[in-house]
Amino acid sequence: MARSKADPKRHSLVWLQGLACGALAALVPSLAVMIGILLGPGLVMLVLDQEPTKPVARAVLLCGVATVVDPIRALWSAGHGLDASLALAGDLRVVGTAWSAAAAGWLLAELAPVVVRAVLEAGGLARAAQLRAARARLAEEWGLPDAEE
Amino acid sequence: MASPPESRVFAEQFAIELASPLHGAAGGLTAYAAADRQGGAPDLMAVAVPQRAPPRLRALQLLDGRQPGLLAPLGHGVGPAPQDEAGYYVVTPRPPGAALADRLRPWSEAALIEHVLRPVAHVLERMEAAGVTHRGIRLDNVFQARDGHPVVLGQAWATPPAMLQPALYEPPYSAMCLPAGRGEGTIADDVYALGALLLVLSLGEVPAVAQDDAAMLRRKIEVGSFHAIAGESRLPAAIADLARGMLAEDPDHRPTPALLLDPSAARGRRVAARPPRRAQRPFQLAGMAVWDTRTLAFAMAMQPEQGLQAMVSGTVTQWLRRGLGDAGMGSRLDEMMRHRAGEGSAERGADAFAVMRMIVLLDPLAPLCWRGIALWPDGLGSALAAAIGTDTNVMTRLDEIVATEAIASWATLRPDRCDHALLRMEARQHRALAQIRGPAGGLMRLAYTLCPLLPCGSPLVAARRVVGAADLPPALEAAAKVVDQDTKPVDAHIAAFLAARSERRLETETNGLVGNADENGVALARLRLLAQLQLRYYQRPLPALCGWVAAHCQPLVDSWQNRPRRAALEHRLKEVTAAGFLPPIVGLFEDAAARAEDAIGAQQAAAAVARIDAELAQIEAGGEERAVTARRIGQEIAAGAGLLALASMLAMAAFG
């Protein structure tokens, strides 16, 4: 459920995150550019996800971050210049991997609740059948009225 | 083993020939030729006891055996009857000849004294010594073998005392009573009937006025018994003197049987009875000319409402003072009316009480008069027996008499003429029995208690004349073979009959029928009653009755809640029923421990079902909750997978 009023603590965290991002862009612009491009889908999801805890964006970003570790190491080895950063960001294999991971994170965030719900419903149905059988047995033995349909 | 029912003993002793009816031998009752199987006496007759008219147990017990001049009872019991039913019979010797009514002619004075007065006085003397009365001396119930032979008194034991007596032969205070409520009376009442018989035989004809009992009664009240019967006829002086004394209105003024054995002494006996004060002009009450207190009391007894109105308006006391000149009586009645006004008339039977008291004050010889009916207290039982199911008005009045203990009040007002302490105690006992609620109490119970030979009036067994508790099981067994099985095997008649006849041995069981609103409780009480009846009185198989009873046990079977146990019970009931004994059937339903276990099990099952229903409802209503949970868990799984991937990549970067 969307919140009508933002939490003051969350405001401070967003402000800190913005400050961290600004500091990164100011101090290491090449790294910021590369991360911004590779984690683009995750950042987009942060905007689109209306849930307070941003569960989908969180999954997308975590999967994306996992694929950014190697490019950061490569950028750092290449002297962390803007050219190297753009070259890595332009590498279709690097970008494809990062964005595929983001897509996988999104897919997982969407499918996992469906699968869990199916498991829970199956459990409920099995328990209801077990209870109905026990009830019918008691009703027959003691002449109690049948359950209402 | 239970002793055989009395009916079997009777049947083994006497053979009743239904094909040989004896007309005119029993004074108006049906009689058949009978023989003693053991003694070989062939000259017997069996007098059929009418329905709702209990025979006289006291006379049957005290007069057992042949007696000269009297058709005394030799036995009584249940025997065969036409149309394959059963009848109750009193066996007596056959009359030696025709009834006097069959050849009525004027008798001479000598013949009357020698062949009628003396022989009958002998019989009455013996009966008085035995403590019984005859109460059946009348023209068609006195027999003579041949001319010149002494007469023989007929039977009078098969009906309540004097029930068949016309008003001609009864004292007016007995004739005005309900036919079945005349009571045992005293030997003086037999002397009165003998006096009336002497007059009729002397005249050689029955007076014309005697054709109408009401007219005869009124005539006796107005002019006295002797003048009512003899009229203006000329009679032998000795007979007239004897009859005048024998027909005295006050029983204490009549000669005793012993005195009648010496007619000259009896004739010379003079009783100084004060003649009743008579008014110059009559007072009209309820269409009757009232001349004295006796006729006034009679008119009030016959028309109590008009009598009370006349009393309340002051007309009666005014006439007593001015017309009759009896200011003392007028004052006593006034005082009684003031007492009634003080008590208030809202009390049940207040008006009837007032009229009853007035009648006793006006004529202390009168019987208990209550709202138009009259009876002697010892006739209450037979009056009830005759009225049950046939006369609602009389039943209502008898109910009031019992409920208000009117007999006790009546007795208290005439203490010198009755044992008022005994009557008061009996009235209380009657009321207590009548107040027992349910089928085992009420007037029916009272009637069966007061009339030990009154057969059970239930339509189920009426045709078999069940008189004792031991006769009921075989009668019910026979009924079970033909009756509609939906009919309940114990109706109100049977319950009241058993409560009265079982001498407290079945009291617990009959009390179980009372105040039990639960149908199962009544069914079980009924079952217990019949089982105890079989156990105590008839220990032989009764398969048809068991089947009938078992058909009514279904509610008891259904009261068990555990279905497998119920099925087992039904199976066991069939087995036990086939054996024909009721106590094991009771045992099936009286297992208290199993009952408690069944009840607890049913409660636990109901609680378990309630829990299951609640959980099922929770499952059905929990779809949305499960969806929320699934989404939360799914998202956590997705986040966890992402975190795991990140940790793996960091680990690979660090170590690899």
Chai-1 contact restraints between the chains, C-beta under 6 A:
chainA,res_idxA,chainB,res_idxB,connection_type,confidence,min_distance_angstrom,max_distance_angstrom,comment,restraint_id
A,P55,B,Q635,contact,1.0,0.0,6.0,A-B,restraint_1
A,R58,B,A639,contact,1.0,0.0,6.0,A-B,restraint_2
A,A59,B,A638,contact,1.0,0.0,6.0,A-B,restraint_3
A,A59,B,A639,contact,1.0,0.0,6.0,A-B,restraint_4
A,A59,B,G642,contact,1.0,0.0,6.0,A-B,restraint_5
A,L62,B,G642,contact,1.0,0.0,6.0,A-B,restraint_6
A,L62,B,L643,contact,1.0,0.0,6.0,A-B,restraint_7
A,L62,B,L646,contact,1.0,0.0,6.0,A-B,restraint_8
A,C63,B,G642,contact,1.0,0.0,6.0,A-B,restraint_9
A,C63,B,A645,contact,1.0,0.0,6.0,A-B,restraint_10
A,V65,B,L646,contact,1.0,0.0,6.0,A-B,restraint_11
A,A66,B,A645,contact,1.0,0.0,6.0,A-B,restraint_12
A,A66,B,L646,contact,1.0,0.0,6.0,A-B,restraint_13
A,A66,B,M649,contact,1.0,0.0,6.0,A-B,restraint_14
A,V69,B,M649,contact,1.0,0.0,6.0,A-B,restraint_15
A,V69,B,A653,contact,1.0,0.0,6.0,A-B,restraint_16
A,G105,B,G642,contact,1.0,0.0,6.0,A-B,restraint_17
A,L108,B,A638,contact,1.0,0.0,6.0,A-B,restraint_18
A,L108,B,A641,contact,1.0,0.0,6.0,A-B,restraint_19
A,A109,B,A638,contact,1.0,0.0,6.0,A-B,restraint_20
A,A112,B,G634,contact,1.0,0.0,6.0,A-B,restraint_21
A,A112,B,I637,contact,1.0,0.0,6.0,A-B,restraint_22
A,A112,B,A638,contact,1.0,0.0,6.0,A-B,restraint_23
A,P113,B,A630,contact,1.0,0.0,6.0,A-B,restraint_24
A,P113,B,R631,contact,1.0,0.0,6.0,A-B,restraint_25
A,P113,B,G634,contact,1.0,0.0,6.0,A-B,restraint_26
A,V116,B,A630,contact,1.0,0.0,6.0,A-B,restraint_27
A,V116,B,I633,contact,1.0,0.0,6.0,A-B,restraint_28
A,V116,B,G634,contact,1.0,0.0,6.0,A-B,restraint_29
A,R117,B,A627,contact,1.0,0.0,6.0,A-B,restraint_30
A,R117,B,A630,contact,1.0,0.0,6.0,A-B,restraint_31
A,L120,B,R626,contact,1.0,0.0,6.0,A-B,restraint_32
A,L120,B,A630,contact,1.0,0.0,6.0,A-B,restraint_33
A,G124,B,I619,contact,1.0,0.0,6.0,A-B,restraint_34
A,A128,B,L616,contact,1.0,0.0,6.0,A-B,restraint_35
A,A128,B,I619,contact,1.0,0.0,6.0,A-B,restraint_36
A,L131,B,I612,contact,1.0,0.0,6.0,A-B,restraint_37
A,L131,B,E615,contact,1.0,0.0,6.0,A-B,restraint_38
A,L131,B,L616,contact,1.0,0.0,6.0,A-B,restraint_39
A,R135,B,V609,contact,1.0,0.0,6.0,A-B,restraint_40
A,R135,B,I612,contact,1.0,0.0,6.0,A-B,restraint_41
A,L138,B,A605,contact,1.0,0.0,6.0,A-B,restraint_42
A,L138,B,A608,contact,1.0,0.0,6.0,A-B,restraint_43
A,L138,B,V609,contact,1.0,0.0,6.0,A-B,restraint_44
A,E141,B,R563,contact,1.0,0.0,6.0,A-B,restraint_45
A,W142,B,Q561,contact,1.0,0.0,6.0,A-B,restraint_46
A,W142,B,A602,contact,1.0,0.0,6.0,A-B,restraint_47
A,W142,B,A605,contact,1.0,0.0,6.0,A-B,restraint_48
A,G143,B,Q561,contact,1.0,0.0,6.0,A-B,restraint_49
A,G143,B,R563,contact,1.0,0.0,6.0,A-B,restraint_50
A,L144,B,V609,contact,1.0,0.0,6.0,A-B,restraint_51
